[in-house]
Amino acid sequence: MAYEPPTPQVEFSMEIVNRPGLSTESLSLLRL
C-alpha cells in the first residue's frame, strides 16, 4: 500500500477500532 496522509488513516483506524475482532489486524496493518 502506498503511503497516504495520516488524516484518512486515523479516521479509518478509529472506525476499525470501534469494530471488535478486526481492530488488532487493522491496527497491525496500519502500523506496518
N, CA, C and O atoms as a Tripos MOL2 file, in Angstrom:
@<TRIPOS>MOLECULE
protein
  128   127    32     0     0
PROTEIN
NO_CHARGES

@<TRIPOS>ATOM
      1 N           0.8430   -1.2080    0.0000 N.3       1 MET1
      2 CA          0.0000    0.0000    0.0000 C.3       1 MET1
      3 C           0.8740    1.2530    0.0000 C.2       1 MET1
      4 O           1.8440    1.3450    0.7520 O.2       1 MET1
      5 N           0.5230    2.2030   -0.8400 N.am      2 ALA2
      6 CA          1.3070    3.4310   -0.9030 C.3       2 ALA2
      7 C           1.0880    4.2720    0.3510 C.2       2 ALA2
      8 O           0.0590    4.1640    1.0180 O.2       2 ALA2
      9 N           2.0700    5.1050    0.6550 N.am      3 TYR3
     10 CA          1.9460    5.9520    1.8630 C.3       3 TYR3
     11 C           0.8830    7.0240    1.6440 C.2       3 TYR3
     12 O           0.9160    7.7430    0.6460 O.2       3 TYR3
     13 N          -0.0570    7.1270    2.5780 N.am      4 GLU4
     14 CA         -1.1170    8.1340    2.4500 C.3       4 GLU4
     15 C          -1.0960    9.0720    3.6510 C.2       4 GLU4
     16 O          -0.4940    8.7480    4.6750 O.2       4 GLU4
     17 N          -1.7390   10.2220    3.5420 N.am      5 PRO5
     18 CA         -1.7770   11.1890    4.6490 C.3       5 PRO5
     19 C          -2.3240   10.5490    5.9200 C.2       5 PRO5
     20 O          -3.1260    9.6180    5.8380 O.2       5 PRO5
     21 N          -1.9090   11.0250    7.0930 N.am      6 PRO6
     22 CA         -2.3410   10.4540    8.3650 C.3       6 PRO6
     23 C          -3.8040   10.7330    8.6790 C.2       6 PRO6
     24 O          -4.4280    9.9820    9.4280 O.2       6 PRO6
     25 N          -4.3520   11.7900    8.1220 N.am      7 THR7
     26 CA         -5.7480   12.1420    8.4520 C.3       7 THR7
     27 C          -6.7240   11.0100    8.1110 C.2       7 THR7
     28 O          -7.4290   10.5350    9.0010 O.2       7 THR7
     29 N          -6.7880   10.5630    6.8420 N.am      8 PRO8
     30 CA         -7.7130    9.4900    6.4820 C.3       8 PRO8
     31 C          -7.3590    8.1820    7.1850 C.2       8 PRO8
     32 O          -8.2460    7.4170    7.5640 O.2       8 PRO8
     33 N          -6.0760    7.9310    7.3580 N.am      9 GLN9
     34 CA         -5.6550    6.7000    8.0250 C.3       9 GLN9
     35 C          -6.1950    6.6570    9.4480 C.2       9 GLN9
     36 O          -6.7130    5.6320    9.8900 O.2       9 GLN9
     37 N          -6.0740    7.7720   10.1620 N.am     10 VAL10
     38 CA         -6.5300    7.8290   11.5520 C.3      10 VAL10
     39 C          -8.0300    7.5680   11.6220 C.2      10 VAL10
     40 O          -8.4940    6.7850   12.4510 O.2      10 VAL10
     41 N          -8.7830    8.2280   10.7470 N.am     11 GLU11
     42 CA        -10.2350    8.0430   10.7610 C.3      11 GLU11
     43 C         -10.5680    6.5820   10.4740 C.2      11 GLU11
     44 O         -11.4170    5.9950   11.1460 O.2      11 GLU11
     45 N          -9.9110    6.0000    9.4910 N.am     12 PHE12
     46 CA        -10.1700    4.6010    9.1400 C.3      12 PHE12
     47 C          -9.8430    3.6900   10.3220 C.2      12 PHE12
     48 O         -10.6150    2.7920   10.6570 O.2      12 PHE12
     49 N          -8.7010    3.9300   10.9440 N.am     13 SER13
     50 CA         -8.3000    3.1100   12.0910 C.3      13 SER13
     51 C          -9.3070    3.2460   13.2200 C.2      13 SER13
     52 O          -9.6500    2.2600   13.8720 O.2      13 SER13
     53 N          -9.7830    4.4650   13.4540 N.am     14 MET14
     54 CA        -10.7600    4.6830   14.5280 C.3      14 MET14
     55 C         -12.0190    3.8680   14.2590 C.2      14 MET14
     56 O         -12.5530    3.2390   15.1730 O.2      14 MET14
     57 N         -12.5030    3.8710   13.0130 N.am     15 GLU15
     58 CA        -13.7030    3.1080   12.6770 C.3      15 GLU15
     59 C         -13.4570    1.6180   12.9190 C.2      15 GLU15
     60 O         -14.3180    0.9210   13.4550 O.2      15 GLU15
     61 N         -12.2950    1.1400   12.5280 N.am     16 ILE16
     62 CA        -11.9750   -0.2840   12.7240 C.3      16 ILE16
     63 C         -11.8870   -0.5960   14.2190 C.2      16 ILE16
     64 O         -12.3630   -1.6380   14.6710 O.2      16 ILE16
     65 N         -11.2780    0.3100   14.9780 N.am     17 VAL17
     66 CA        -11.1350    0.0910   16.4210 C.3      17 VAL17
     67 C         -12.5120   -0.1100   17.0510 C.2      17 VAL17
     68 O         -12.6770   -0.9220   17.9620 O.2      17 VAL17
     69 N         -13.4940    0.6370   16.5560 N.am     18 ASN18
     70 CA        -14.8420    0.5010   17.1070 C.3      18 ASN18
     71 C         -15.3970   -0.9070   16.8430 C.2      18 ASN18
     72 O         -16.2750   -1.3770   17.5680 O.2      18 ASN18
     73 N         -14.8800   -1.5770   15.8020 N.am     19 ARG19
     74 CA        -15.3650   -2.9290   15.4930 C.3      19 ARG19
     75 C         -14.4520   -3.9570   16.1490 C.2      19 ARG19
     76 O         -13.2660   -3.9980   15.8220 O.2      19 ARG19
     77 N         -14.9420   -4.7760   17.0460 N.am     20 PRO20
     78 CA        -14.1320   -5.7950   17.7350 C.3      20 PRO20
     79 C         -13.6770   -6.8850   16.7760 C.2      20 PRO20
     80 O         -14.3640   -7.1840   15.7990 O.2      20 PRO20
     81 N         -12.5140   -7.4820   17.0550 N.am     21 GLY21
     82 CA        -12.0230   -8.5720   16.2150 C.3      21 GLY21
     83 C         -11.0990   -8.0590   15.1240 C.2      21 GLY21
     84 O          -9.9780   -8.5450   14.9750 O.2      21 GLY21
     85 N         -11.5630   -7.0850   14.3670 N.am     22 LEU22
     86 CA        -10.7420   -6.5680   13.2590 C.3      22 LEU22
     87 C          -9.7850   -5.4850   13.7430 C.2      22 LEU22
     88 O          -8.8720   -5.0940   13.0160 O.2      22 LEU22
     89 N          -9.9900   -4.9950   14.9700 N.am     23 SER23
     90 CA         -9.1570   -3.9030   15.4710 C.3      23 SER23
     91 C          -7.6780   -4.3080   15.4710 C.2      23 SER23
     92 O          -6.8320   -3.5490   14.9980 O.2      23 SER23
     93 N          -7.3640   -5.4810   15.9920 N.am     24 THR24
     94 CA         -5.9660   -5.9150   16.0750 C.3      24 THR24
     95 C          -5.3490   -6.0200   14.6920 C.2      24 THR24
     96 O          -4.2760   -5.4700   14.4440 O.2      24 THR24
     97 N          -6.0240   -6.7280   13.7850 N.am     25 GLU25
     98 CA         -5.4560   -6.9070   12.4420 C.3      25 GLU25
     99 C          -5.3260   -5.5750   11.7250 C.2      25 GLU25
    100 O          -4.2930   -5.3010   11.1130 O.2      25 GLU25
    101 N          -6.3550   -4.7440   11.7900 N.am     26 SER26
    102 CA         -6.3180   -3.4570   11.0900 C.3      26 SER26
    103 C          -5.1900   -2.5900   11.6600 C.2      26 SER26
    104 O          -4.4320   -1.9800   10.9060 O.2      26 SER26
    105 N          -5.0830   -2.5360   12.9790 N.am     27 LEU27
    106 CA         -4.0390   -1.7160   13.6030 C.3      27 LEU27
    107 C          -2.6610   -2.2090   13.1730 C.2      27 LEU27
    108 O          -1.7880   -1.4000   12.8610 O.2      27 LEU27
    109 N          -2.4560   -3.5250   13.1540 N.am     28 SER28
    110 CA         -1.1530   -4.0580   12.7670 C.3      28 SER28
    111 C          -0.8440   -3.6700   11.3220 C.2      28 SER28
    112 O           0.2940   -3.3310   10.9970 O.2      28 SER28
    113 N          -1.8670   -3.7210   10.4480 N.am     29 LEU29
    114 CA         -1.6400   -3.3670    9.0430 C.3      29 LEU29
    115 C          -1.3340   -1.8790    8.9140 C.2      29 LEU29
    116 O          -0.4660   -1.4870    8.1350 O.2      29 LEU29
    117 N          -2.0470   -1.0490    9.6780 N.am     30 LEU30
    118 CA         -1.8270    0.3970    9.5830 C.3      30 LEU30
    119 C          -0.4640    0.7680   10.1570 C.2      30 LEU30
    120 O           0.1700    1.7160    9.6960 O.2      30 LEU30
    121 N          -0.0160    0.0180   11.1630 N.am     31 ARG31
    122 CA          1.2710    0.3630   11.7950 C.3      31 ARG31
    123 C           2.4480   -0.1800   10.9960 C.2      31 ARG31
    124 O           3.5890    0.1740   11.2920 O.2      31 ARG31
    125 N           2.2200   -1.0140   10.0110 N.am     32 LEU32
    126 CA          3.3260   -1.6060    9.2470 C.3      32 LEU32
    127 C           4.2240   -0.5130    8.6810 C.2      32 LEU32
    128 O           5.2110   -0.8110    8.0080 O.2      32 LEU32
@<TRIPOS>BOND
     1     1     2 1
     2     2     3 1
     3     3     4 2
     4     3     5 am
     5     5     6 1
     6     6     7 1
     7     7     8 2
     8     7     9 am
     9     9    10 1
    10    10    11 1
    11    11    12 2
    12    11    13 am
    13    13    14 1
    14    14    15 1
    15    15    16 2
    16    15    17 am
    17    17    18 1
    18    18    19 1
    19    19    20 2
    20    19    21 am
    21    21    22 1
    22    22    23 1
    23    23    24 2
    24    23    25 am
    25    25    26 1
    26    26    27 1
    27    27    28 2
    28    27    29 am
    29    29    30 1
    30    30    31 1
    31    31    32 2
    32    31    33 am
    33    33    34 1
    34    34    35 1
    35    35    36 2
    36    35    37 am
    37    37    38 1
    38    38    39 1
    39    39    40 2
    40    39    41 am
    41    41    42 1
    42    42    43 1
    43    43    44 2
    44    43    45 am
    45    45    46 1
    46    46    47 1
    47    47    48 2
    48    47    49 am
    49    49    50 1
    50    50    51 1
    51    51    52 2
    52    51    53 am
    53    53    54 1
    54    54    55 1
    55    55    56 2
    56    55    57 am
    57    57    58 1
    58    58    59 1
    59    59    60 2
    60    59    61 am
    61    61    62 1
    62    62    63 1
    63    63    64 2
    64    63    65 am
    65    65    66 1
    66    66    67 1
    67    67    68 2
    68    67    69 am
    69    69    70 1
    70    70    71 1
    71    71    72 2
    72    71    73 am
    73    73    74 1
    74    74    75 1
    75    75    76 2
    76    75    77 am
    77    77    78 1
    78    78    79 1
    79    79    80 2
    80    79    81 am
    81    81    82 1
    82    82    83 1
    83    83    84 2
    84    83    85 am
    85    85    86 1
    86    86    87 1
    87    87    88 2
    88    87    89 am
    89    89    90 1
    90    90    91 1
    91    91    92 2
    92    91    93 am
    93    93    94 1
    94    94    95 1
    95    95    96 2
    96    95    97 am
    97    97    98 1
    98    98    99 1
    99    99   100 2
   100    99   101 am
   101   101   102 1
   102   102   103 1
   103   103   104 2
   104   103   105 am
   105   105   106 1
   106   106   107 1
   107   107   108 2
   108   107   109 am
   109   109   110 1
   110   110   111 1
   111   111   112 2
   112   111   113 am
   113   113   114 1
   114   114   115 1
   115   115   116 2
   116   115   117 am
   117   117   118 1
   118   118   119 1
   119   119   120 2
   120   119   121 am
   121   121   122 1
   122   122   123 1
   123   123   124 2
   124   123   125 am
   125   125   126 1
   126   126   127 1
   127   127   128 2
@<TRIPOS>SUBSTRUCTURE
     1 MET1         2 RESIDUE 1 A MET
     2 ALA2         6 RESIDUE 1 A ALA
     3 TYR3        10 RESIDUE 1 A TYR
     4 GLU4        14 RESIDUE 1 A GLU
     5 PRO5        18 RESIDUE 1 A PRO
     6 PRO6        22 RESIDUE 1 A PRO
     7 THR7        26 RESIDUE 1 A THR
     8 PRO8        30 RESIDUE 1 A PRO
     9 GLN9        34 RESIDUE 1 A GLN
    10 VAL10       38 RESIDUE 1 A VAL
    11 GLU11       42 RESIDUE 1 A GLU
    12 PHE12       46 RESIDUE 1 A PHE
    13 SER13       50 RESIDUE 1 A SER
    14 MET14       54 RESIDUE 1 A MET
    15 GLU15       58 RESIDUE 1 A GLU
    16 ILE16       62 RESIDUE 1 A ILE
    17 VAL17       66 RESIDUE 1 A VAL
    18 ASN18       70 RESIDUE 1 A ASN
    19 ARG19       74 RESIDUE 1 A ARG
    20 PRO20       78 RESIDUE 1 A PRO
    21 GLY21       82 RESIDUE 1 A GLY
    22 LEU22       86 RESIDUE 1 A LEU
    23 SER23       90 RESIDUE 1 A SER
    24 THR24       94 RESIDUE 1 A THR
    25 GLU25       98 RESIDUE 1 A GLU
    26 SER26      102 RESIDUE 1 A SER
    27 LEU27      106 RESIDUE 1 A LEU
    28 SER28      110 RESIDUE 1 A SER
    29 LEU29      114 RESIDUE 1 A LEU
    30 LEU30      118 RESIDUE 1 A LEU
    31 ARG31      122 RESIDUE 1 A ARG
    32 LEU32      126 RESIDUE 1 A LEU
